[in-house]
């Protein structure tokens, strides 16, 4: 009888422990932040959700070339699937146009009659890939997982692990830090399919663009080649209506 009572006692304690763990896990699951909502809010903190135009100046420097190469682009974007990138400077490359439709990307060159298919992951200039300008929002391209909280330069930040939904996006994986107080992005690390860290990005210089405080300076650093840095500066951001025909190969062939 005593053995039976001991057995019941052990069963009761084990059951209570299981229920406690289940309750604790359930409470944690209920309170854990929504990773997808954080990514969407961070996208909105960077760019208007309606169609807009923005100018981007890029200066890319290396240890061998501290003066760097300078480019200016005008980006016309409608949602997360349609973008046109016009090369404004240098003058020698003016007339080059990138068209993104969905995850399809083409470049139009003044000297070539037909557009050329490109990858979003291909390098545009310096540390900047085509997709960094043509498809910069993360919502829809990545499946996010909430990792936890960290402090960056005194700022409390959500840490998210973003995994590409397929092989057609710019990076296979992104580690993303988003400020808790206002969902503004602070930092990102970009990884290849192999798991190798390609580059890091910091989001800096908050200024009002299109009526909202946004990061206006992105600093991209090569993770493998020290001293290779690209600085992107955003200006003249304006919401504006953009016709659907602008984002077609037929229209851009005529324009080019």
N, C-alpha and C positions, 0 to 999 in steps of 0.2 A: 504493500500500500504506500509505504514511504517512497519507494522507487517511482511509483506512478505519480505521486505528488511532485517529486523532483522533476520528472519528465514534463509534467504539465507546466511547471514553473519555467523550465528552460524554453518550452514552446511559447509561453506567454511573453517572455523577455525577447525572444527572437522576432516574434510577430510585432511587438511594440516597436522594436528597432527598425523593422522593415517599413512600418507605417510612418515612423518619424522621418526616415530617409525619403520615402515617397512624398510626404507632405512638404519637406524642405525642397525637394527637386521641383515639385509642382509650383511652389511659391516662386522659386527662382525663374522657372520658365515663364511665369506670368509677368514678372517684373523686368525681364530682359528686354532692352530696347529693340525696336523693329529696325533691322539692318537695312531693309529695302527703303523704308521711309527716310532714313538718314541719308542714304545715297541720293534719293530724289531731291531732298532739301538742299544738299550740297551742290547738286547740279543747278538748282534754281538760284543759289547764292552766287554762282559764277556767271550764268547767262540768263537772259530773258527766256521765258517759255514760249512766247510768241515769236514770229519771224523778226529778224533783226540784222543789222549791219555793224561790223566792227573792224577797225584797223589794227593790225598787229605788226609791230617792229621787232625784228629778231637780230640780235648781235651774237655771233658764235665765235668764241676765242679758244685757242689752244696754247700750250706751253711754247710751241714753235711760232705761233702767230698771235701775240697778245693784242694786236690792233683789231683783229677779228674780221669777219665777213658780215656785211649788213644787208638785210633784206626787209622789204615792207610788203605786206599782203593785206588785201581787203577781203573779208569773209562775209558772205551773204548766206544766212542760215534760216531754215524753216523746219521747226521741229527737230527731231534727232536723226532724221533719215535723209534730209535733202540739204546739201551745202555746195556752194560755189566759192572757190578760192582764187582770187585774181592776183597775179604778181604785179606789183606796182614799181618796185625797185629791187635790183638795179635796172637801169634803163635797158641794158643789153638783154634782159630776160622778160621785159614787159610784153604782155600779150599771152604769156603762158597761163592756162586756166586749169584748175582741178575741179572735177565734178564728182560729187558723191551722191549716189542714189541708192538708198538702202545701205548695204555693205559693199556695193560695187563702186569702184573708183577708176576714173579715167583722167588722163592729162591731154589737153589740147595744146599743140605747139604751132606757132605761126608758119613754120617751115614744113609741116607734115599735114597732109590732107585729112587723115583719119585719126581719131583719138586713140591713144595707147592705154591699154589696161595696166593698172598698177595695184600694188598691195597697200593696205592701210599701214602695215608695219614698215614699209620701205622708208629710208631716210629722205627727208625733204631738204634739210640743211642743218649742219651741226648735230646737236643732240635731238633735233625735232623730227619726228616721224610724220608722214602724210596724215595719219589719223589724229595726231595731236591738234591739227588745225581743222581737218575736215570732219572729224567725229570725236569731239572732245568730251561729250557727256558720257557718264558711266552707266546710267540707268538704261536697262534694256540689253546692254552688251555683256554684263557680268552678273553672276549669281553671288550676292553678298552673304557673308557669315559674320556675325558679331563676335569679336574676340575679347574685348574688355575695355578698360580705361587706362590711359597713360597721361603723364604730364609732359608737355613740350613747351619749353621756354616759359614756364609758369602758367600755361594754359591747360585746363583739363580737356582731354580729347577722347572721343570714341575711336577705337581701333577696329577696322573692318578688313576682312580678307575677301577680295573680289576674284572670282574665277570666271574665265571667259566662257560664254555660253556655247561658242563654237570656235573653229579655227580661223574665222574670217575677221575677227576683231584685231585691234592694234597690238595688244599684249595678252599673253597667256594668263597672267595673274598680276593683281595690283594689291599692295598693302596700303591702306588709306587711313589717314588720321583726320578726323573732323571735329572741330571745336564744339564742345557741349553747349556752350551758352547761346550760339546762334547758327549752328550747323554750317559754319564756314570751313572750307577745307584748309588744312594747315600744311600737310606733307603727304607725299606719295612715293612709293617704291615700285618700280616696274620690272617684271620678271619675264624671262623667256620660257618656252615650253620645257626646257631642260632644268628649270629651277634657278638658273643663273640670274643674278641681279644685273640688270642692264643699266639703269640710271635712277637717280632720285630727283624729286621735284619739290620745291618749296613755294608756297603761295603767299605773296607778300604785297605790301603797299596798298592798303585798303583805301579806295577812293570811290566817290559816287559816279556810277556809270548807269545810264538809262534809269536814273531815279533811285538806284539802290546801291548801298555800299558793297563793293566787290573787290576781290584781289585783282590788282591791275598789273602785277609783275610776277612772272613765273620764272624760277631759276632751275634749269635742268642741268644736272652734273653727271658726266659719264662715270659709271661705277668701276670701270676697268682702266680707263686712261686718265690719270690725274691731270687736272688743269684744263680738261676739255669741258667747256661750259657754254650753254646757250641761255640767253636772257630774253624772254618774251615780254613786251610791254603793250598793253591793251589801251586803246583810246578811241574817241569818237564812236562810242557804242550807241546806236539809236534803233529803237523798234521801228519797223517800217513794213508795209504790206509788200509781199513778193509774189509775183504770179507763178503758177505751177509750171508754165512753159519754160521759165528760166532754168529749171533743173532737168532739162532734157538735152540729149546729145544733138538732136536736130537743130534746136535753137542756138546752142553754143557753137555749132559748126558755122552757122551764118554770122554770128557775132564775131567769131574769130577770123 
